[in-house]
């Protein structure tokens, strides 16, 4: 009997000595496989190939462990040739499991990608043990509950993708301590509350909080490093302060559409040398501030201010913006003539000036003759929409008149006055 015990012990010690993968990492992989519903793991999936009768890192990319993770050899006090799991990126057959059923003791993991599956339950606090994690991707799952404060303990995080789940509550204020964070995507959840102060995140260049229920005003505490911001389809209210974007010297894309913002659109948005795309559609803005001077270095390519309550004359200065090629002012309350600048920029732009290839002015109260340049435009040369105005002289035969469908004479008189030119 003593001899048998000795042989078993020696066999175990030999296995531990020759095992390439650290036992803690193997344990997490075993837990992950066992947590996934067998019905959601088809034979062709990564998880189905995992056979723990063999060493994971030693048989990686073989027929036993076909995919799902990668390993690197690290120095270890007791094992000079030990391997640790450094990336975990599952395929997307629709794995179904709760993430909080796994211990997640993977201290050398740098990237975790479980996107495009059906993982459910809360984001586990045990993720705080992923101390070297740089990229966290949990997009397109069924995760619920709040975004845990414990994620803020991951000081190496550079990219966080939590988009398109069912997460609730606010974005933790403790995220302000993730000073290496470069990209944060939390769109498509059920997040509420106001956006926390992110001014300390000096490396953050991409922020998408769209399609949530985030409230409050447009933040004035954004870091100056931001290049792209989307807070579309939230519950933002109040006016748009020019100070909120003055320090965003690298901002290229700003999307605040589908909110309840009010007041004037500040002139400074149209003169920023870096801003290329601006969408403030589906808000309650009532006026546009005209820049005192429109520089030739304006970088704006696309402007969408449709579905607001903007009134007065169409902003003529937009027809002089050198790079602007897409302008949508649909469904507002603009009155008056179509500016000649718009027509010339669409049909006969000056050398070095980008033409309008998209000019959408429908759903306003524009009246008067159609500019001669537009009348000479060839079908297909640009997308132009003048429907649902008071342009009774818009010929039915012209494509941009959309069959001549305009507002009724009564509607036009009620909004413009008794005389319709």
C-alpha positions in Angstrom: 0.0 0.0 0.0 2.8 2.4 0.9 4.5 1.7 -2.4 1.2 2.4 -4.3 0.8 5.8 -2.5 4.4 6.7 -3.3 3.8 5.9 -7.0 0.6 8.1 -7.1 2.4 11.0 -5.4 5.4 10.8 -7.8 3.0 10.7 -10.8 1.2 13.8 -9.5 4.4 15.7 -8.9 5.7 14.8 -12.3 2.4 16.1 -13.9 2.7 19.4 -12.1 6.3 19.8 -13.0 5.8 19.1 -16.7 2.5 20.9 -17.0 3.0 24.0 -19.2 -0.1 25.9 -18.2 -0.3 27.4 -14.7 -3.0 25.5 -12.7 -4.9 28.7 -11.9 -5.4 29.5 -15.6 -6.4 25.9 -16.3 -9.0 26.1 -13.6 -10.6 29.2 -15.0 -10.8 27.6 -18.5 -12.4 24.5 -17.0 -14.9 26.6 -15.1 -15.7 28.6 -18.2 -16.4 25.5 -20.3 -18.5 23.9 -17.5 -20.5 27.0 -17.1 -21.6 27.2 -20.7 -24.9 25.4 -21.6 -24.0 22.4 -23.8 -26.9 23.2 -26.1 -25.2 26.6 -26.9 -21.9 25.0 -27.7 -22.0 23.3 -31.1 -19.3 20.7 -32.0 -17.5 23.2 -34.3 -17.1 25.8 -31.5 -13.9 26.6 -29.7 -15.2 25.5 -26.3 -16.2 22.1 -27.6 -12.6 21.3 -28.6 -11.2 22.0 -25.1 -10.1 18.6 -23.6 -8.5 19.0 -20.2 -7.0 15.6 -20.3 -4.3 17.6 -22.1 -2.4 20.7 -21.2 -4.1 23.8 -22.7 -1.2 26.0 -23.7 0.9 23.0 -24.8 -1.8 21.9 -27.2 -3.0 25.3 -28.3 -4.2 25.5 -32.0 -4.2 21.8 -32.2 -7.3 19.6 -32.7 -7.7 19.6 -28.9 -7.6 23.3 -28.2 -8.4 24.8 -31.6 -9.0 28.4 -30.6 -10.3 30.7 -27.9 -7.1 31.9 -26.1 -3.4 32.4 -26.4 -0.5 31.9 -24.0 2.9 33.3 -23.2 5.8 31.9 -21.2 6.6 33.9 -18.1 9.3 33.6 -15.5 8.2 31.9 -12.3 10.0 31.3 -9.0 9.2 27.6 -8.9 8.5 26.9 -12.6 11.0 28.3 -15.1 8.9 27.2 -18.1 5.3 28.1 -17.0 2.7 29.5 -19.4 0.0 31.9 -18.6 -3.2 32.8 -20.6 -2.7 36.3 -21.9 -5.7 36.7 -24.3 -9.1 35.0 -24.1 -11.3 35.6 -27.2 -14.1 33.2 -27.8 -15.9 32.6 -31.0 -19.6 33.7 -31.4 -21.9 30.6 -31.7 -24.2 32.1 -29.0 -22.7 30.7 -25.8 -25.1 30.9 -22.9 -23.8 31.2 -19.4 -23.5 33.4 -16.4 -20.1 35.1 -16.0 -20.3 35.2 -12.2 -20.0 31.4 -12.1 -16.3 31.7 -13.1 -13.5 32.8 -10.7 -11.6 34.9 -13.3 -8.2 34.5 -11.6 -6.2 35.3 -14.7 -3.6 37.8 -13.5 -1.7 37.8 -16.8 -4.7 38.3 -19.1 -4.4 41.4 -21.3 -7.5 41.1 -23.5 -10.9 39.5 -22.8 -13.4 39.2 -25.6 -16.7 37.4 -25.0 -18.7 39.5 -27.5 -21.5 38.4 -29.7 -22.9 35.6 -27.5 -25.6 35.2 -24.9 -23.7 35.6 -21.6 -26.1 36.8 -18.9 -26.2 38.0 -15.3 -24.1 40.8 -13.9 -20.5 41.7 -14.8 -18.7 39.9 -11.9 -16.7 41.8 -9.3 -14.1 39.0 -9.7 -13.0 40.8 -12.9 -11.0 42.9 -10.5 -8.5 40.1 -10.4 -7.7 40.7 -14.1 -5.0 43.1 -12.9 -3.1 43.3 -16.3 -6.2 43.7 -18.4 -6.0 46.3 -21.2 -9.0 45.5 -23.3 -12.4 44.3 -22.1 -15.0 43.4 -24.8 -18.4 42.2 -23.6 -20.5 43.7 -26.5 -23.7 42.2 -27.8 -24.6 39.9 -24.9 -27.4 39.8 -22.3 -25.6 41.2 -19.3 -27.7 42.9 -16.6 -27.3 44.9 -13.5 -25.0 47.9 -12.9 -21.5 48.5 -14.3 -19.5 47.5 -11.2 -17.1 49.9 -9.5 -14.6 47.1 -9.3 -13.7 47.7 -13.0 -12.1 50.9 -11.9 -9.5 48.8 -10.1 -8.1 47.7 -13.5 -5.6 50.4 -13.9 -4.2 49.2 -17.2 -7.5 49.3 -19.0 -7.3 51.1 -22.4 -10.5 49.9 -24.1 -13.9 49.0 -22.7 -16.7 47.7 -24.8 -19.9 47.1 -22.9 -22.3 48.1 -25.7 -25.6 46.4 -26.5 -26.4 44.6 -23.3 -29.1 45.4 -20.7 -26.9 47.2 -18.1 -28.6 49.6 -15.8 -27.7 52.5 -13.5 -25.1 55.2 -13.9 -21.6 55.0 -15.4 -19.5 54.8 -12.2 -17.8 58.0 -11.1 -14.8 55.8 -10.2 -14.1 55.4 -13.9 -12.4 58.8 -13.7 -9.5 56.9 -12.2 -8.9 54.8 -15.4 -6.3 57.3 -16.6 -5.1 55.0 -19.4 -8.6 54.6 -20.9 -8.7 55.5 -24.6 -12.0 54.1 -25.8 -15.3 53.7 -23.9 -18.4 52.2 -25.6 -21.5 51.7 -23.5 -24.2 52.4 -26.1 -27.3 50.3 -26.4 -28.0 49.7 -22.7 -30.4 51.1 -20.1 -28.0 53.4 -18.3 -29.4 56.3 -16.4 -28.1 59.3 -14.4 -25.7 62.0 -15.4 -22.4 61.4 -17.1 -19.6 61.5 -14.5 -16.7 63.9 -14.6 -14.3 62.4 -17.1 -11.9 65.3 -17.3 -9.0 63.3 -15.8 -9.1 60.8 -18.6 -6.5 62.6 -20.7 -6.0 59.7 -23.1 -9.8 59.2 -23.9 -10.4 59.8 -27.6 -13.6 57.9 -28.3 -16.8 58.0 -26.2 -20.1 56.4 -27.2 -22.9 56.5 -24.7 -25.7 56.5 -27.2 -29.1 54.7 -27.0 -29.4 54.9 -23.2 -31.4 57.2 -20.8 -28.6 59.4 -19.6 -29.9 62.7 -18.3 -28.7 66.1 -17.4 -27.1 68.7 -19.6 -24.4 68.3 -22.2 -21.2 67.9 -20.0 -18.6 70.6 -19.7 -16.1 68.2 -18.1 -15.0 66.3 -21.1 -11.2 65.7 -21.5 -9.5 67.7 -24.2 -8.3 64.5 -25.9 -11.7 63.5 -27.3 -11.9 62.9 -31.1 -15.4 61.4 -31.3 -18.4 61.8 -29.0 -21.8 60.2 -29.4 -24.6 60.7 -26.8 -27.4 60.2 -29.3 -30.8 59.0 -28.2 -30.6 59.9 -24.5 -32.4 62.3 -22.2 -30.1 65.3 -22.3 -31.9 68.6 -21.6 -31.0 72.3 -21.5 -29.1 74.6 -23.7 -25.8 73.9 -25.4 -23.0 75.9 -23.8 -20.1 77.0 -26.1 -17.7 76.4 -23.2 -18.6 72.7 -23.4 -16.6 72.2 -26.6 -14.1 75.1 -26.5 -11.3 73.0 -25.1 -12.1 70.0 -27.4 -9.4 70.9 -29.9 -9.2 67.4 -31.5 -13.0 66.8 -31.8 -13.9 65.4 -35.2 -17.4 63.8 -34.7 -20.2 65.1 -32.4 -23.6 63.3 -32.3 -26.2 64.6 -29.9 -29.2 63.7 -31.9 -32.4 62.4 -30.4 -32.3 64.4 -27.1 -34.2 67.3 -25.7 -31.6 70.1 -26.1 -33.0 73.6 -26.5 -31.9 77.2 -27.2 -29.4 78.3 -29.8 -26.8 76.3 -31.6 -23.5 78.1 -30.8 -21.6 79.6 -33.7 -18.3 78.1 -32.4 -19.4 74.7 -33.5 -19.2 75.8 -37.2 -15.7 77.3 -36.9 -13.8 74.6 -35.1 -10.9 73.6 -37.4 -11.1 69.9 -36.4 -14.8 69.1 -36.4 -15.9 67.1 -39.4 -19.4 65.7 -38.6 -22.1 67.4 -36.5 -25.5 65.9 -35.8 -28.0 67.7 -33.6 -31.1 66.3 -35.2 -34.3 65.5 -33.3 -33.8 68.1 -30.6 -35.7 71.3 -29.7 -33.2 73.9 -30.9 -34.8 77.1 -32.0 -32.0 79.2 -33.6 -28.5 79.1 -35.1 -25.9 81.6 -34.1 -24.1 83.0 -37.2 -20.3 83.0 -37.0 -18.8 86.5 -37.2 -16.1 85.1 -39.4 -16.1 81.7 -41.2 -12.6 80.6 -41.7 -11.5 78.7 -44.8 -10.1 76.1 -42.5 -13.5 74.9 -41.4 -13.3 71.1 -41.6 -17.1 70.3 -41.4 -18.1 67.7 -44.0 -21.6 66.8 -42.8 -24.2 68.8 -40.8 -27.6 67.4 -39.7 -29.9 69.8 -37.9 -33.1 68.2 -39.1 -36.2 67.8 -36.9 -35.8 70.7 -34.6 -37.7 74.0 -34.2 -35.2 76.2 -36.1 -36.9 79.2 -37.5 -36.0 82.3 -39.5 -34.1 82.3 -42.8 -31.9 79.5 -43.9 -28.3 80.1 -42.7 -26.6 81.3 -45.8 -23.1 80.9 -44.4 -23.4 77.1 -44.7 -23.3 77.5 -48.5 -19.8 79.0 -48.1 -18.3 76.3 -46.0 -15.5 74.9 -48.2 -15.6 71.2 -47.3 -19.3 70.8 -46.4 -20.9 68.2 -48.8 -23.9 67.1 -46.8 -26.5 69.4 -45.3 -29.8 68.4 -43.7 -32.1 71.1 -42.4 -35.3 69.1 -43.0 -38.5 69.4 -40.9 -37.8 72.7 -39.1 -39.6 76.1 -39.4 -37.3 77.9 -41.8 -39.0 80.5 -44.1 -37.8 82.6 -47.0 -35.9 81.9 -50.2 -33.4 79.2 -50.9 -30.0 80.9 -50.7 -28.2 81.4 -54.0 -25.1 80.1 -52.2 -26.8 76.7 -51.7 -27.6 76.4 -55.4 -24.2 77.5 -56.7 -22.4 75.1 -54.3 -24.6 72.2 -55.5 -24.3 72.8 -59.2 -21.4 75.1 -59.9 -19.0 75.1 -56.9 -15.9 77.3 -57.1 -12.5 75.5 -57.6 -11.3 73.9 -54.4 -14.8 74.0 -52.9 -16.7 70.7 -52.2 -20.1 70.6 -53.8 -23.3 69.6 -52.0 -24.0 66.0 -52.8 -26.8 66.0 -50.2 -29.0 69.0 -49.7 -32.2 68.2 -47.7 -34.5 71.2 -47.1 -37.9 69.5 -47.1 -40.5 70.1 -44.4 -40.0 73.8 -43.9 -41.9 76.9 -45.1 -39.6 78.0 -47.9 -41.1 80.0 -50.7 -40.3 81.9 -53.9 -38.7 80.9 -57.1 -36.2 78.0 -57.3 -32.6 79.3 -57.9 -31.7 79.1 -61.6 -28.7 76.8 -60.8 -30.9 74.2 -59.3 -33.2 74.3 -62.2 -30.3 73.3 -64.4 -29.2 70.4 -62.2 -28.9 67.0 -63.9 -30.8 64.1 -62.2 -28.5 61.9 -60.1 -25.8 64.6 -59.7 -26.8 65.2 -56.1 -29.5 64.3 -53.7 -31.7 67.3 -53.2 -35.1 67.4 -51.4 -37.4 70.4 -51.5 -40.7 68.6 -50.8 -43.3 69.8 -48.2 -42.5 73.5 -48.4 -44.4 76.5 -49.9 -42.6 76.3 -53.2 -45.6 76.4 -55.4 -43.4 77.2 -58.4 -41.4 73.9 -58.0 -42.0 72.1 -61.3 -43.6 68.7 -60.9 -41.2 67.4 -63.6 -38.0 68.2 -61.6 -36.7 65.3 -59.5 -36.0 67.4 -56.4 -39.6 68.7 -56.2 -40.7 65.1 -55.6 -43.8 65.3 -57.8 -44.6 68.9 -56.7 -45.9 67.9 -53.3 -45.9 71.0 -51.1 -47.8 72.3 -48.0 -51.3 73.5 -48.3 -51.9 77.2 -49.0 -53.6 77.5 -45.6 -50.6 76.1 -43.8 -48.2 78.4 -45.7 -50.3 81.5 -45.0 -50.6 80.7 -41.3 -46.8 80.5 -41.0 -45.6 83.0 -43.5 -48.3 85.6 -43.9 -51.2 86.4 -46.2 -49.1 86.7 -49.3 -47.3 83.7 -50.8 -44.8 84.8 -53.5 
